[in-house]
Structure formats: C-alpha cells, structure tokens
Amino acid sequence: MSNLPPPPPDDPSFSDAAPPAPPPPPMGSAAGTPSGAATLDTGETLQLANLGRRLLAKLIDFVIIVIALGFIGNALIALLVLPAYEIVFTKIKGQTPGKMILRIKVVRADSGYLPDWGPAAARGAIPAVGLFLAFVPGLLVYASPLWNKRKQGWHDMAAKTLVVKASNA
C-alpha cells in the first residue's frame, strides 16, 4: 500500500486551483449589504423604510391625534398624548396606525424584534422633547435620517432601532 493520495479523476473540469473570489458587493452598499437594507446582528437582512413613507406615516398619525384631541381641546393633554401614542404603539405592535397603513414598522437594530419599553420610550420622547424645547431641534431629530446610511434618526440611534418595511402590516 502506498501513502500517496489517489490520482485526480479523469474529469477535464477538475482543477486543483482555488475557487475564484466572490464578486465585490454592489455599489452603494456597505460590507455586502444592499443599498436600502440593513443587516442585523443575527445575519438577517431587512429592507429599510424609505423616508417618504416614514414622513407620510407621521402625518397620518398627526391627523389621527389632532382629530382625537379636537374632542379634548387641552394643550397639556396633547403634550402627554403625542409621545405616549408613539411609545405605546411602538412597544405593543412596532407600528403606529400611520405605520400600519404604510406597511412599515420599528424593530430593534440587533435582532429585528419589537423594542422593549425603554427603547420605545426613548424613541417617542426624544422628538417630543426636541419639539417642546424649540421647534428647530425637534425638526432636526426628524430630519436626521437623511444623513445616516441606515436611515436612523437620532431617536432611532438612541433607542437602537430601525424603521423597516413590514412583511405583514
């Protein structure tokens, strides 16, 4: 018996050479993640919600709140209702009614699960505090996804969340 390995098969396509390197990621992506998507710590890739849908969802929610508060008519209650509406819906469903209509949702950036109460509260309170203190900082919170590759606003970054397309809104 010989200690030599067996000879290669008589197949012309057989080669001892290493396989070719994979193609480079597409332009506009980071580390192989397609543009408009985010890869979670779990390895799952989710499609990010575009900013137009996020804005339209916010407008729908605003109209819902204005209609509801029209019946109440108290500015102090409005200051409590606006962030509470966002916080409760984000924790329970990951979506406000406006997000449900537009099929987008808020998820944890690490796992894709719904945010817990702490992140939901941070995400809802940061824009409200910004708008309460001064109008411009509040608007900057909502505009901040414009210059982030994962389309995260400051409130998303603080809460470690993403706004993604929902598969079953």
N, C-alpha and C positions, 0 to 999 in steps of 0.2 A: 504494500500500500504506500502511496505517495502522500506527502503533506502539502502538495500543491493544490491550489483551488481548481475547480473544474474549468474547462475552457469556455469562452463565451458562446452563446447559441449562434447558430448559423443564420441569424436574422440580420439583414442589411440595415435595419433601423436601430439596432442595438448600438449603444455607444458608452464608453467608459467616462466620457466627459461629463462635467457637472451640468445640471439643467440650466437653461438661460434664466437670467434675473427677471423678476416680475416687472411689468411696465411701471413707470412713475405714476404717482397719483395725478388725477386731473387738475388742470389749472383752477385756482380759486379754492383749493382745499388745503386743510392742514392735516398732516400725518395720515393721509389716505381717506379722511372723512370728506364726503362730497360737499360742495358748497350748498348752504341752506340746510345742513344736517349737523347733528351733534352726536358724538359717541359718548355713551355713559361709561362709568367705571365697570359695568357688567359686560361691556363689549357691544351692547345693543346700540344700533344707530337709529335715531329718531329724526323725523323731519321737523325743522323749526317752523313755527307760525310766522308768516310774513307780517311786517309792521302795519300794513294796511288793514289786515284782519284784526290785529290787536287794537288798533285805533277805533275801528268800527264797533268792535265788541264793547269797548269802553264807552262809546257814545250811546249804544243801546242800553247799557247799564245805567248811564246817567239819566236817560229819558225815563227808565223804569223808576229810578229813585225820585226824580222830580215829580212824576205823577203820584207816587206814594206819599211824598212829603207835601204835595199840594193839599192833601186832605188834613195834614197835621199842621203845617204852617209855622213851625218853630225852628229858628236857625240853630239853636243849641242842639236840638234833636238831630238836625241834619249833620252836624259835626260828629256826632256819635254814630249815626246810621251809615254814612259813607264808608268809613273804614270797616265797620262791623259787617256790613253786607259783603265786602270783598273777602274779609277774613273767614267768615263762616262758610260761604260757598266754596272758597278755595280749600279749606280743610276737609269739608264733607264730600265734595264732588270733584274738586280740582278745577271747577268751572263755575263762573257766574252765569246767569241766564244769557247774557250777551255772548259769552264764550261758547255756551252750548249751541246757540243759534248758528254761530260761525264755525263750529266744529274745531275748536282749539281748547287746550287745557294746560294747566300748570302742573309740573311734575318736579320731583327732586332731581337735581342735576347728576347725582351719583348713581341712582338706582332706577329712576323712572316711576317710582311710587308717588302717591299723593303726599304733599307736605304735611308735617305734623303741625300742631297748634302754634309753636314758636315761630317757625318759618312763615306760616300763613299770616301770623300777626305782624311780623317784620315787613312782609311784602305788602300788606294792606296799610300799615301805619306810616311807613316812610313817605310815600307820596302825599298822604293826608297831612302829615306834619309839615312837609315842604310847602304845600299849598296854604296851610294855616299861617305859617311864619311869614311867607312872602310868596307872591304868585309866581315869580320867575324861578326860584329854586324848585318849586313843585313841577313846573313845566319841564325843567331840566331833567328831573327824575324820569318823566315820561319820554323825553327825547333821547335819553342816554342809550337806548338800544341801537340807535343809529350808528354809533361808532364802536360797537362791540361785535366781534366776529361770531359770537354765539347768540347775538341779538338779545343780550341780557341788559336790562335796565339796572340802575343802582339798587333798586329794591329787589330785583332778582338775584343780583350778586350777593347782597347781604343775606338773603334767605336761602341762597344756594339752590335756586330753582331755574327752570327753563319753561318757556311757553312753546308748546309743540302742537302739531296737527293731531287731532283726536281721531282714533280709529272708530270709536263708537260713541258719538256725542249724544 
